[in-house]
Each structure stands twice: as structure tokens, then as C-alpha cells.
Amino acid sequence: MPAAMTVLHVGCGAPNPEKLPAPFRGESWREIRFDIDPAVRPDVTGTMTDMSSFADGSVDAVYSSHNLEHLYVQEIPLALKEFIRVLKRSGFALITCPDLQSVATLVADDKLIEPAYTSPAGPIAPFDMIYGHRASLMKGNLHMAHRSGFTARLLAVTLREIGFAHVVVARDRPNFALWAIATKTIWPDAEAKAIVQLFMPPGTASHVGKSADTAAGRDKIEADQASGVLKTR
């Protein structure tokens, strides 16, 4: 039987296999839990900006759920470069974070502290998505503070500029979230499409349409406002 592939679960929080996307929960994947907070009993304790506990090219996937927004803007490139470094050449990162463009519509409607959706941690308001989970912060857990944020376009451009070879970003509008798949190297189109269909939330990775150049003028971002999908390559 082939050895299981490894997924490095960055910012894993308290143990709970259900936190992983369903495709990572099968027998073909082995989770390595990584967190800055020793209280959640991770397999390895550390920070995203220095993952020196892991060798170069040592994991098949990196999963980061609502972590990047906890970093200061100058720390984000450090973390993303660490993601690339620890990935195998055939590896990919799966990243999700708040969609500030969607959140901004609620703020504009003066709904800053009204619940937008309910998470396992309870009701989540725009305030929580912008500044950090209030209930956790009130308990003194400052790790939950938010220090930066993304729109779909900014996340796509940031991942490409850091060095990921192929990036797809989708907007999960009902949950006010962004989802990104970023590969370390260029994948064949069929494989790239398959991984997007497997890991992106239902309804977010359907059609990709018109194109627009980035500010740098080098990469192409394909965007479809109806589907909320951005793809760079």
C-alpha cells in the first residue's frame, strides 16, 4: 500500500479532524498539526513565518484556514515563502480567509456587529471578520486578532508574486470567504482542474471567463464576476 501523503495543517487549533476539508480526511492523507499556541496540543509548535521545524520539500500539501489575516502585512510574504519551501515540487497550498470585498457590503449597510453567518465558534459578524473574533479576544486570546486582509484579486496577485506557479482563487460568497489553490510548479491543465474541483467549495469553481492584466503587467488574471473565480498562471 502506498505511503500516505502529508498535509501540513497550519494554524490547526484544537484537535478536530472535521476541520480538514473532506478530501484530506481519507486514508491517503496524514495530517500534521501545526500551531503557534501550545495549549491546542499541536504536533509541532511554531509560527507560519518560521517553519524551520520542517525540511525543504517535505509535505505534499499545506492547508491554511483563516490564518493569513492574523499576520501583519510585512509578515505575509515570509509565511507564503515558507509554504512554498516546505512543499514538494508536486505539492499545493489550500488557503482560505475572509473575503473583505463581501464583508464591506455589510459594513456599508451599517451591519458591522450583526451576525452574518454561524460558525462552529458561534455567530460571526463583519466586525469579527475584519478585526478578529470578539469572544476570543475578550477572553484574552490575542492570537485571534486580525492584522491584514484580502480581496480575491489581492490574494491571487500576492500568491503569484511570492512565487506560486499556478493560482486559482474563488469567492465563497455565502460564507464571506476566499478559497485559493496554489501549486508550487505548473501542473498539466487536467490535473489542475481536477484539484480545483475536488477542493473548492461547491458552486465556487464553475466557470472562468474574461481576462485582465495585473498591475505588474506580467501575469494574466482570468476573472468572472458571476462565478467569483480568479485564475493566474
C-alpha positions in Angstrom: 0.0 0.0 0.0 1.5 3.4 -0.9 2.5 5.7 1.9 0.0 8.3 2.9 0.6 11.9 1.6 1.1 14.5 4.2 -0.9 17.7 4.7 0.6 20.3 7.0 -2.4 21.9 8.8 -1.2 25.4 9.6 -3.0 27.1 12.5 -4.8 23.9 13.3 -6.3 24.9 16.6 -7.8 22.3 18.9 -7.8 18.7 17.7 -10.7 18.0 15.4 -10.4 16.0 12.1 -13.6 17.7 10.9 -11.7 20.9 10.5 -9.9 19.4 7.4 -11.7 19.6 4.1 -13.2 16.2 3.3 -10.6 15.2 0.6 -7.9 15.4 3.3 -9.7 13.1 5.7 -9.2 9.8 3.7 -6.6 7.1 4.3 -4.5 8.5 1.6 -3.6 11.6 3.7 -1.9 12.1 7.0 -2.4 15.3 8.9 0.5 17.1 10.7 -1.0 19.7 13.1 1.0 23.0 13.4 0.0 25.9 15.6 1.6 28.8 17.5 -0.5 28.0 20.6 0.8 25.1 22.7 -2.5 25.0 24.5 -4.1 23.3 21.5 -1.6 20.5 21.6 -0.3 20.6 18.0 2.1 18.0 16.7 4.6 20.9 16.1 4.5 24.3 17.8 5.7 27.3 15.8 4.8 30.3 13.7 3.9 30.5 10.0 6.8 33.0 9.4 9.4 30.4 10.6 8.6 26.8 9.8 12.2 25.6 10.2 10.9 22.5 12.0 10.0 21.2 8.6 12.6 20.4 5.9 12.5 21.8 2.4 10.1 19.8 0.1 8.8 17.6 2.9 5.0 17.9 2.6 2.5 17.2 -0.2 0.0 19.9 0.8 -0.3 22.9 3.1 -3.8 23.7 4.5 -4.2 27.2 6.0 -7.7 28.1 7.2 -8.2 31.7 8.4 -4.6 32.3 9.4 -3.1 34.8 7.0 -5.3 37.6 8.2 -3.7 37.2 11.7 -0.3 38.3 10.3 0.9 41.9 9.8 1.3 42.8 6.2 5.1 42.5 6.2 4.8 39.0 7.6 2.6 37.6 4.9 5.4 37.2 2.3 7.5 35.4 4.9 4.7 32.9 5.6 3.9 32.3 2.0 7.5 31.7 1.1 7.6 29.1 4.0 4.6 27.4 2.5 6.4 27.1 -0.9 9.7 26.0 0.8 8.1 23.0 2.7 6.1 21.8 -0.3 7.3 19.1 -2.5 7.6 20.0 -6.2 4.3 18.4 -6.9 2.7 20.0 -3.8 0.0 22.6 -3.4 -1.4 25.0 -0.8 -5.1 25.3 0.0 -5.8 28.6 1.7 -9.0 30.2 2.9 -9.5 33.6 4.6 -12.2 36.3 4.9 -13.4 38.0 1.7 -13.2 41.7 2.6 -15.0 42.7 -0.5 -18.1 40.8 0.5 -17.7 41.9 4.2 -17.5 45.5 3.0 -21.0 45.4 1.6 -22.4 44.5 5.1 -20.4 47.4 6.6 -21.7 49.8 4.0 -25.2 48.7 5.1 -24.4 49.5 8.7 -24.4 45.9 9.8 -20.9 45.9 11.5 -22.0 43.8 14.5 -25.0 42.0 13.2 -24.4 38.2 12.6 -23.6 37.4 9.0 -23.4 33.6 9.5 -22.9 31.0 12.2 -19.7 29.1 12.5 -18.7 26.3 15.0 -17.4 29.2 17.2 -20.9 30.8 17.1 -22.4 33.8 15.3 -19.9 35.7 13.1 -20.4 39.4 12.4 -18.4 41.7 10.0 -16.6 43.1 13.0 -15.2 39.6 13.7 -14.1 39.1 10.1 -12.3 42.4 9.9 -10.7 42.7 13.4 -10.8 39.2 14.8 -13.2 37.0 16.8 -14.5 39.2 19.6 -15.4 36.4 22.0 -11.9 35.0 21.9 -10.3 38.4 22.2 -12.4 39.2 25.2 -11.1 36.1 26.8 -7.5 37.3 26.3 -6.6 35.2 23.2 -4.8 37.8 21.3 -3.7 35.2 18.7 -7.2 35.7 17.3 -6.7 39.4 16.3 -6.7 40.2 12.6 -3.9 42.5 11.3 -4.4 42.3 7.5 -6.9 41.1 4.9 -7.6 40.3 1.2 -9.9 40.6 -1.7 -9.9 37.9 -4.3 -7.7 39.9 -6.7 -5.2 40.9 -4.0 -4.9 37.3 -2.8 -4.3 36.0 -6.3 -1.7 38.6 -7.1 0.1 38.1 -3.8 0.3 34.4 -4.2 1.7 34.8 -7.8 4.2 37.5 -6.8 5.5 35.3 -3.9 6.3 32.5 -6.4 3.5 30.1 -6.7 3.3 28.8 -10.3 -0.5 28.4 -10.7 -3.1 30.1 -8.6 -6.9 29.8 -8.6 -8.9 32.0 -6.2 -12.7 31.6 -5.7 -15.2 33.6 -3.7 -17.4 31.6 -1.3 -20.0 34.4 -1.1 -22.5 32.7 1.4 -19.6 32.3 3.9 -17.9 35.6 3.1 -14.7 33.7 2.4 -12.0 33.3 -0.2 -10.5 30.0 -1.2 -7.2 29.7 -3.1 -5.4 26.7 -4.5 -1.7 27.5 -5.3 0.7 24.9 -6.8 4.5 25.0 -6.4 5.1 24.1 -10.1 3.0 24.3 -13.2 0.6 21.3 -13.4 -1.0 19.9 -16.5 -4.4 21.5 -17.2 -6.3 18.3 -16.4 -4.6 17.8 -13.1 -5.1 21.5 -12.1 -8.7 21.4 -13.0 -9.2 18.1 -11.0 -7.7 19.5 -7.8 -9.8 22.7 -8.1 -13.0 20.7 -8.5 -12.0 18.4 -5.6 -11.1 21.0 -3.0 -13.0 24.2 -3.8 -16.4 24.6 -2.0 -19.4 23.6 -4.2 -20.5 26.3 -6.5 -17.4 28.4 -6.4 -15.2 26.8 -9.1 -17.5 26.6 -12.0 -16.6 28.9 -14.9 -13.7 31.2 -15.6 -14.2 34.0 -18.1 -12.8 37.4 -19.1 -9.1 38.3 -18.5 -7.4 41.4 -17.1 -3.7 42.2 -16.7 -2.2 42.7 -13.2 -0.6 46.0 -12.2 2.8 44.5 -12.8 1.7 43.7 -16.4 3.3 40.3 -16.4 0.7 37.8 -15.2 -2.8 37.3 -16.5 -5.7 37.1 -14.1 -8.8 35.5 -15.5 -11.9 36.7 -13.7 -15.6 36.1 -13.9 -17.7 38.3 -11.7 -20.6 36.0 -11.9 -18.7 32.9 -10.6 -16.2 34.8 -8.4 -13.3 32.8 -9.7 -9.8 34.3 -10.4 -7.1 32.2 -12.1 -3.5 33.2 -12.6 -0.8 31.4 -14.5 
